[in-house]
Amino acid sequence: MASRKAHLLEEAYAAMKSLELAVKHDMATDEEKVQLDAWERYSVLLSRVDVAKAGKVKWPAMPTGKV
């Protein structure tokens, strides 16, 4: 479970990186800003997942859309 959480967090951070750069350099589209917000919210929810609850882990839904 912990390895799945780590893998999902890694995916989220990778998805956020390019979006963050686009926002930082004022190059992001409105859709990219929405995507970044969704990925940030997802990563917060994911970081709160308690993997110690064997069999009862509720994983948040991964954001959809192109990154």
C-alpha positions in Angstrom: 0.0 0.0 0.0 2.8 2.5 0.9 4.5 1.8 -2.4 1.3 2.5 -4.3 0.8 5.7 -2.4 4.4 6.7 -3.2 3.9 5.9 -6.9 0.7 7.9 -7.1 2.3 10.9 -5.4 5.2 10.7 -7.8 2.8 10.7 -10.8 1.0 13.7 -9.3 4.2 15.7 -8.7 5.3 15.0 -12.3 2.0 16.1 -13.7 2.1 19.3 -11.6 5.7 20.2 -12.5 5.1 21.3 -16.1 1.8 23.0 -15.2 3.5 24.9 -12.4 6.2 26.1 -14.8 3.6 27.3 -17.3 1.8 29.3 -14.5 5.1 30.7 -13.1 6.0 32.1 -16.5 2.5 33.3 -17.2 2.2 30.9 -20.1 -0.6 28.7 -18.8 -4.0 28.5 -20.4 -7.2 28.6 -18.3 -7.5 24.8 -18.7 -4.0 24.3 -17.5 -4.7 26.4 -14.4 -7.7 24.3 -13.7 -5.7 21.1 -14.2 -3.0 22.3 -11.8 -5.6 23.0 -9.2 -7.1 19.5 -9.6 -3.7 17.9 -9.4 -2.8 19.9 -6.3 -6.0 19.0 -4.5 -5.5 15.3 -5.5 -2.0 15.3 -4.1 -3.3 16.7 -0.8 -6.0 14.1 -0.6 -3.5 11.4 -1.5 -1.0 12.5 1.1 -3.8 12.1 3.7 -4.5 8.5 2.8 -3.8 6.2 5.8 -2.1 3.2 4.3 -2.1 1.5 7.8 -5.8 0.7 7.3 -5.2 -2.6 5.6 -8.0 -3.4 3.1 -9.9 -0.2 3.9 -7.9 2.3 2.0 -10.1 4.7 0.0 -7.9 6.2 -2.8 -8.9 9.6 -4.2 -9.9 9.8 -7.9 -7.0 10.8 -10.1 -7.7 14.0 -12.1 -8.7 13.5 -15.7 -7.6 15.5 -18.7 -4.4 16.0 -20.7 -1.3 17.2 -18.9 
